[in-house]
């Protein structure tokens, strides 16, 4: 999808939790498109006071306000012929959203204190880590602006929903840290890799990168094991899983074990399990039904687990029995 979008000029909206790589995707779109030799200018709405937003975006002329001792271009002028990446756009003040909408419609703006409109050729990429659909319903974000800036929407899943990527990311970050700190860490031990795969990573890829970097910096040997990650897990208030399966299981088998182990620890409450696993209740029910149908529902390998309708403690029925 990134490859297709990169070749055009459509406005792109990136949605994902913090740490999922929204800026990385924005850079990929820019540097794989026809504007790759032109500037990519970032603008973080979360770090700019509301009173300075218009000046930051449109620029200002000398004397436009107290402290404007010289004319200064805004990010739109700096990004002319290139790409402007507006990060955390959900923090854009509501009264200013109309001005951004007007620019997106005309591709013209007027500097603060200026008189003449200026036309620029800029591709706009925006991002948010909050649900803008909900913000629109709550009246905190303009619906017309949302549809204007989200001609193409790319959703970045959290790391807990793509655990199969964790070993690949670990190797990537390990190689990068080895080069940065002149280390020669060869690999991560199986039990440590299993713990990394089982962890939910609320900070997503950025948090995983920090964990690997910390482990490389503190490691005393050329292999990373659980002790190198112990401080990290303790800081986050969690400990590595105590009943990890043997390393070498398929990703599907590992996912099954993790789901059923979560249910076992919270006594079969499906609603709470879905929340902890970061999936929908319907998705959890589908997986449990599949495990039961295949005779794989019990992590002990005995009778399959049939979840009670109330979502509480699961019932155990003999294999092949029919639910009422």
N, C-alpha and C positions, 0 to 999 in steps of 0.2 A: 504493500500500500504506500509506503514511504517512497519507493522508487517511482511509482506512477505519479504521485502528487508532486514530486520534485520537478518534473518536466514542465509543469504549467505554472500559472500565476494565481490560482484560486486561493482565497483566504482559508487558512487552516486553523482549526481549534484542537488543542491537545488536552485531553482530560486524564488525570491520574493522581494517585496519592503522592505525597511528598516522597522524593527519593526513587521514583519509578523511572526517571530518565527523560523528562519532558524537554529539557534544554538540549539533551543529547540528540533527541529526535529532530528538534528544530534545526540544529546544526547539520544534521544529516540531510534534511530537506534542502537547506540552502546550498551546501557544498556539493550536492549531486545534481544541481539544476543549472540553468543558463545564467544565473546571477552569481555563480560561485567565485568569480573574480572581483565582485563588488562587495561593499561592506555589509556585515551582519551586525546590527546594533541591538543590544538587549535593553529592556526597560522593565524594572521590577516595581510593580505598583505597590507592593507591600512596604517598600522602604522609602517612598516619597510622600512627604506631607501633602495633604489635600490642597493646601494653598499654593503649592509649587508645581502641581501636576501640569497645569496648562503651559507654564513656562518651559518645563522639561520636555513636553511633547512638541509644542509649536515654536518655542524660542521666544525672545523678547527683543525690543529695540531699546536703545539707550534712553534712560529717563522714564521708562514705562511705569516704574514703581520705585519705591525707596530701595536703594541698594543696586539698582540696574545702572551701573556706571559705564557699561558698554553694551553694544548689540551682541547678542549671543544666539547662535542657531540651536534649535531643539533637535530631538532625535529623529524627527521626520525628515528634516533637511540633511542630517548626517547620513541617513539611510537611503537617500535618493539614488535610484537605480539599483539598490540592493534590497535587503530584507530587514524589517523591524520585528523583533520578537518581544511581545508584550507579555511578561510573566505575571502570574497571579492576578489576572484581570478581574477576578471577583472582588478585589479590593479597590477597584476604580470607583470613585464617588459617583453616586447616582446622578447628581446635577451635571457632572462632566461627561457622562456616557452619551448624552445627546450631541455633544460637540464631536466626540469620536465617531459617532454614527454619521454625522454630516460629512466628515472627512472621507469615510469609507464610501459614501455615495458619490462624492464629487472629486475626490483625490486632490482637493484644494484646502489650504488653511491660511489663516492670517496670524502673524506673530502678535504676541501681546504688546499692545501699544502701537501696532502697525496699522496701515491703511490699505495696503494692496494685498490681495490674495496671491498665494504662491502655489503653483501646481508641481507635484512631485510624482515620480514613478517608483512606488514602494510596494513590495509584497508584504502582507501582514500575516504573521503567525502569532496566535495567542494561546495561553494555557491557563488552567485553573486546577486546583486540588480539591475544589468543592463542587457539589452538584449544582450547575447553573439552572437546570430545569426547576429545581426546588427554589432557587433564588428568584427565578422569574415568577413562580406561583406566589412567593412571599412578597413580591413587589420590590425586591432588592436589586433586581437586574432587569434592564429593558429587554423585552422580547424581540423587538425589531433589531436591536443591536446584536443579540445572540445569533439570530438567523443570518444576519449580514456577515458576521465574522466567522461563522461555522459553516461555510460552504462545504468544506470537507472536515469531518470530525474523526480523530484518531484517539481511541481509548487505550491507555497503557495499563495492563493488569498488574495488580500488586504481586510481589514476589511469592507470597503464600499460595497464589493460584497458578504458579508455574514453577513448582519446585524442581522440575527436571532440568531447569536452567542453572540451578545452584552449583552443581559440580563444575560446569563450564565456566561460570563466573568466578568461582574460587581459583581455578587454574589461571584464568586471565589476570586476576588481581595479584595472585602470587607471583606471576612472571613480572608484572609491573613493579611490585614492591621489591623484588629481588634486584631489579635494575636500579631502582631509586636508592636503596639503602646498601647496595653492594653486598647482598647476602646470597647464599646458595641453598635456600630451602628447596628440597627436592619434591616433597609432596605432603599431603595431609593424611594422617592415619585414618583407617576405615571407621573406627568408632567416633572420631571427631567429625568426619564427613557426614556420618549418619545423624549426629546431633545438629549439625548445620542444616541439613535437609529437613529435619523434623521441626526446627524452630520457625515461628510465624513471621519474624522480621517485620515488626511494625514500621520501621524506618526504611524498609525495602532495600533496593540495590545499594543505595548510599550507605546504609547501616552495615550491610554485609562487607562492603569495601573497607569501612572503618575497622570492622572486626578483624579482617585479614591483615590490614596494615599494622594494627596493634600487636597481633600475634607474631608477625615477622619481626617487628622491632624488639619485642621482649624475648623471643625464642633463644634458647641456649644451645639447641641442637639443630640439625639440618632437616628435621621432620617435625611437623606440627601435630600435636595430640590434644586431648581434652584439657590438660593443664594450661596450655597456652590460651584457651578460650574461657577458662573458668572465671576469671575476673570479669570478662565481658558479660557472661550469662548472669553473674551475681549482681552486676550493676543494674541489669534490666529486671531483676527480681524473679528470674526463672532459673531453673537448673536443667541440664540435659536430661532427656527421657531416660528412665531407669530400666525399661524393658525393650530396648532396641532389638530388632531382629538381626539375624546374621547378615553381614554385608554381602552383597551379591544378589539380593533379591531384585526382581524387576521393579520398575517405578510403580506399576499398577499394584503389585503385592505390597510395596512399601506404603503406598497411599491407603490401601485397605487396612493394613496393620495400624497406621496412625489414627485413622477414623475410629476404628473399633476400640483402640486403647483410650482415646479421648472419651468415648461413650462409657467405657468401663469405669474411668476415674470419676465421672460425674453421675454415675448410677443411671445411665440410659436416658437422660433428659435431652431429647432431640433438639429442642429450641436453643438451649444453652450450647449444645455441641455445635450446631450450625454457626452460632455467633463466634465461638472460639476458633472454629476452623475457617471462618471467613467465607462461607458459602451460604447459599440460600437454603431454607428448610426444605423446599421442593427438591433441590439438588441432592441434599443429604438423604432424603427419603428414596430417591431414585437409586443412589449407590447402595443403600442398605437392602433394597428390594433385589438388586442385582446379585449382591453377595448371598442372600438367602436362596435365590433361585438356583445359583450355582453351587449351593452347599458349602459356602465359604464364610458364613456369617459369624462364626465364633472364633475369636483369636486363639482359643485353645485347641481348635480342630475337632470339637465335639459336636453338639447339636447346634443348628443354625439359630441366630438371634432373630426373633420376630418382635418388632417394636410394638408396644402397647399403643392403642389409639390415643391415649391421653398424653403420650410422650414421656412417660415416667420410666420406671424400672422395666426393662425388657422381659418378656416372657420367653421361656425356652420350651420349644415343642420338639417332639421326636422328628427326625428327618423324614420328609415326605408327607407330614401331616398337613391338613388344609386349615387355613384360618377361617374363622366363623364369618 
